Structure formats: structure tokens, C-alpha cells
Amino acid sequence: KQLKDLAQEQISGNIWILFGIALIIAIIVSIASKIGVECTKNAQHFGSFIASLLISPPFTVSTVLIYLNLAKGIKPNVGMAFEGFKYYLKSVGLYLILFIAEVIGLCLLIVPGIIISLAFSMSFYILAENKNIGIFDALGASRDMMKGHKMDLFVLYLSFIGWELLGILTLGILYIWLVPYMSATYVNFYNAIKPQGENVVIEKA
């Protein structure tokens, strides 16, 4: 509840700029996906995946940076949508490794897949705050950080199910508010569990 209350304070007055940034990112990713499909007509799913692999990771970092900055009182702007491209190679590498790890986990059983996903869930947050960190160091730091907190995050995910269903019932309109609310809450979770004294100054866009 504390994380969510804080998130509501953080996004207050910033909903429309956050929505605008998310919309720009969604449009660019969608266009890239369509281009990927067109380039691989005989393997459309593969083309879409490759396009997503090449364009989504840096935007994921951008989104994390935006909400990390917001938690520090830094107002978002459109230019922040592209900050993640400063982390391009590492973000793509991290995305690919996470994808492979989660697929392996799901192939074993659903539960191991969920556990792996939760264990490495803080990797992009750690990368965003530590531009020079190695990919495997970010994964290791996430694993260590999530020890004793996996169930906490899982319960936090579950707490948004009702909101997400309501978002569907409103034909997606509620997501204009819900996506920033959830994103800010997850960043607050990360800030709450990361080791104190290891804050890295977030670069202002």
C-alpha cells in the first residue's frame, strides 16, 4: 500500500506526458515489428521477434529511467524516451539472456519459469542505474537482491489483476492511468529492496 500510495503521488500531474511517451514508444515498436514481418514473410513470428529484440530493450531501459527519475522528483519529457539507446548493446544482450532463461524455466515447469523471472526481474532497473555494469553482473545483482522478496513481488503483481481486468472493461481507457501507476509502483519496489548506499545518480535527460 505504501508503494502504491507513493506511486500515485509521483504520477500526479504527469499522466499525460507519461502516456504520450508510452504511446510514442508503442508506435515505434509496432512499426519496427511490422517491418520485421515484411522482411521475413516466410517466418513472420521470427521477424517480429527479431524486430522486438532489436528495438524493445533500449525502450525498456528508457521507461525504467523515466520512472527512476520520477521517483527522484525529476519531471519526464519526451526526450527521455530515447535515453535507453545509450545502453543499446547491453540492453539487447540482457533482453536476450532473460528470454532464453525464462524459456528454459518454462520448459522445465511453469513454477521454475516464474521463479527465474522473479529472480532476474530487477536486472533492467540495475542496468539503468549502473550504465557500466556487465550483463551477468546485473543478473547476479538482481538474483541477490530478490532473495527473500520473490513472493513480495509476486503478490504485488497479483494485486494489479483487478485493475487490469477493469482496464479491459473500459476498452483500454483506464490504462492511460494504470500503466504509469503500475510502472511507478514497481520502481518503488526496486528502490525499497535495493541495498542502501548503492544508489547511482540517475542521469538527467
C-alpha positions as CSV (number, residue, x, y, z in Angstrom):
1,K,0.0,0.0,0.0
2,Q,2.8,2.4,0.8
3,L,4.5,1.7,-2.6
4,K,1.2,2.3,-4.4
5,D,0.4,5.5,-2.4
6,L,3.8,6.8,-3.3
7,A,3.3,5.9,-6.9
8,Q,0.1,7.9,-7.1
9,E,1.8,10.9,-5.7
10,Q,4.6,10.6,-8.2
11,I,2.4,10.3,-11.3
12,S,0.0,13.0,-10.2
13,G,0.2,15.8,-12.8
14,N,2.4,13.7,-15.1
15,I,-0.2,11.3,-16.5
16,W,-0.5,12.8,-20.0
17,I,3.3,13.2,-20.6
18,L,3.8,9.7,-19.4
19,F,1.0,8.4,-21.7
20,G,2.5,10.4,-24.6
21,I,5.9,8.9,-24.1
22,A,4.5,5.4,-23.8
23,L,2.4,6.0,-27.0
24,I,5.5,7.1,-28.9
25,I,7.4,4.1,-27.8
26,A,4.5,1.7,-28.7
27,I,4.2,3.2,-32.2
28,I,7.9,2.9,-32.9
29,V,8.0,-0.7,-31.6
30,S,4.9,-1.5,-33.7
31,I,6.3,-0.1,-36.8
32,A,9.6,-2.0,-36.3
33,S,7.7,-5.2,-35.7
34,K,5.7,-4.7,-39.0
35,I,9.0,-4.0,-40.9
36,G,10.4,-7.2,-39.4
37,V,7.4,-9.2,-40.5
38,E,7.6,-7.8,-44.0
39,C,11.3,-8.6,-44.3
40,T,10.7,-12.2,-43.3
41,K,7.3,-13.1,-44.9
42,N,8.1,-16.8,-44.7
43,A,8.8,-16.6,-41.0
44,Q,6.6,-13.8,-39.7
45,H,6.9,-14.7,-36.0
46,F,10.7,-14.8,-36.3
47,G,10.8,-11.5,-38.0
48,S,8.6,-9.9,-35.3
49,F,10.8,-11.4,-32.6
50,I,14.0,-10.1,-34.1
51,A,12.5,-6.6,-34.6
52,S,11.3,-6.7,-30.9
53,L,14.8,-7.9,-29.8
54,L,16.5,-5.0,-31.6
55,I,14.2,-2.2,-30.6
56,S,12.3,-3.0,-27.4
57,P,15.2,-3.4,-24.9
58,P,16.5,0.2,-25.1
59,F,13.0,1.4,-24.8
60,T,12.6,-0.8,-21.7
61,V,15.7,0.9,-20.2
62,S,14.2,4.3,-21.2
63,T,11.0,3.6,-19.4
64,V,12.8,2.4,-16.3
65,L,14.9,5.6,-16.3
66,I,11.8,7.8,-16.6
67,Y,10.2,6.3,-13.5
68,L,13.5,6.2,-11.6
69,N,13.9,9.9,-12.3
70,L,10.2,10.5,-11.4
71,A,10.9,8.9,-8.0
72,K,13.7,11.4,-7.6
73,G,11.4,14.3,-8.4
74,I,12.6,14.8,-12.0
75,K,9.8,15.6,-14.4
76,P,9.6,13.4,-17.5
77,N,10.0,14.8,-21.0
78,V,9.7,13.3,-24.5
79,G,13.5,13.2,-24.9
80,M,13.8,10.7,-22.1
81,A,12.0,8.1,-24.3
82,F,15.4,7.6,-26.2
83,E,17.8,7.7,-23.2
84,G,17.9,3.9,-23.2
85,F,19.7,3.8,-26.6
86,K,22.8,4.8,-24.6
87,Y,22.7,1.3,-23.2
88,Y,21.8,-0.3,-26.5
89,L,24.1,-3.4,-26.8
90,K,23.9,-4.2,-23.1
91,S,20.1,-3.8,-23.1
92,V,19.7,-6.1,-26.1
93,G,22.1,-8.7,-24.6
94,L,20.2,-8.6,-21.3
95,Y,16.9,-9.0,-23.0
96,L,18.1,-12.0,-25.0
97,I,19.6,-13.8,-22.0
98,L,16.4,-13.1,-19.9
99,F,14.3,-14.5,-22.7
100,I,16.4,-17.7,-23.0
101,A,16.4,-18.2,-19.2
102,E,12.7,-17.8,-19.0
103,V,12.0,-20.2,-21.9
104,I,14.3,-22.8,-20.3
105,G,12.5,-22.3,-17.0
106,L,9.1,-22.7,-18.6
107,C,10.2,-25.8,-20.5
108,L,11.2,-27.4,-17.2
109,L,7.9,-26.5,-15.5
110,I,5.8,-23.4,-15.1
111,V,6.9,-22.8,-11.5
112,P,10.6,-22.7,-12.2
113,G,9.9,-20.3,-15.1
114,I,8.1,-18.0,-12.7
115,I,10.9,-18.2,-10.1
116,I,13.6,-17.4,-12.7
117,S,11.5,-14.5,-14.0
118,L,11.1,-13.1,-10.5
119,A,14.8,-13.7,-9.6
120,F,16.0,-11.6,-12.6
121,S,13.2,-9.1,-12.6
122,M,15.3,-6.3,-11.3
123,S,18.0,-6.6,-13.9
124,F,16.9,-3.8,-16.1
125,Y,16.5,-1.5,-13.1
126,I,20.0,-2.3,-12.1
127,L,21.4,-1.7,-15.6
128,A,19.5,1.6,-15.8
129,E,21.2,2.8,-12.6
130,N,24.6,1.4,-13.5
131,K,25.4,2.0,-17.1
132,N,28.9,0.4,-16.8
133,I,27.7,-2.8,-15.2
134,G,28.2,-6.1,-17.1
135,I,25.1,-8.1,-18.2
136,F,25.9,-11.1,-16.0
137,D,26.7,-8.8,-13.1
138,A,23.3,-7.2,-13.4
139,L,21.6,-10.6,-13.5
140,G,23.6,-11.7,-10.4
141,A,22.8,-8.5,-8.5
142,S,19.1,-9.0,-9.3
143,R,19.2,-12.6,-8.1
144,D,20.8,-11.5,-4.9
145,M,18.5,-8.5,-4.4
146,M,15.4,-10.7,-4.9
147,K,16.4,-13.3,-2.2
148,G,13.5,-13.2,0.2
149,H,11.5,-10.9,-1.9
150,K,10.2,-13.1,-4.8
151,M,6.9,-13.7,-3.1
152,D,6.5,-10.0,-2.2
153,L,6.8,-9.1,-5.9
154,F,4.6,-11.9,-7.0
155,V,1.9,-10.7,-4.6
156,L,2.4,-7.2,-5.9
157,Y,1.8,-8.4,-9.5
158,L,-1.4,-10.2,-8.4
159,S,-2.7,-7.1,-6.7
160,F,-3.0,-5.4,-10.1
161,I,-5.1,-8.1,-11.7
162,G,-8.4,-6.5,-10.8
163,W,-7.2,-3.2,-12.2
164,E,-6.1,-4.8,-15.4
165,L,-9.5,-6.5,-15.8
166,L,-11.1,-3.2,-15.2
167,G,-8.8,-1.7,-17.9
168,I,-10.1,-4.2,-20.4
169,L,-13.7,-3.5,-19.5
170,T,-13.0,0.2,-20.1
171,L,-11.7,-0.7,-23.6
172,G,-8.2,0.3,-22.5
173,I,-9.0,3.8,-21.5
174,L,-8.1,3.1,-17.9
175,Y,-4.6,2.0,-19.0
176,I,-3.8,5.7,-19.6
177,W,-3.6,6.0,-15.8
178,L,-2.9,2.3,-14.9
179,V,0.3,1.8,-16.8
180,P,2.1,4.8,-15.1
181,Y,0.6,3.7,-11.8
182,M,2.0,0.2,-12.1
183,S,5.3,1.3,-13.5
184,A,5.9,3.8,-10.7
185,T,4.9,1.1,-8.1
186,Y,7.4,-1.4,-9.5
187,V,10.2,1.2,-9.4
188,N,9.3,2.0,-5.8
189,F,9.5,-1.7,-5.0
190,Y,13.0,-1.8,-6.6
191,N,14.1,1.3,-4.6
192,A,12.7,-0.3,-1.4
193,I,14.7,-3.5,-1.7
194,K,18.0,-2.4,-3.2
195,P,20.9,-2.3,-0.8
196,Q,21.2,1.1,0.9
197,G,24.3,3.1,0.0
198,E,24.4,1.7,-3.6
199,N,22.4,4.4,-5.2
200,V,23.8,5.6,-8.5
201,V,22.9,9.1,-9.6
202,I,20.4,8.9,-12.5
203,E,21.5,10.8,-15.5
204,K,19.0,13.6,-16.3
205,A,17.8,13.6,-19.9
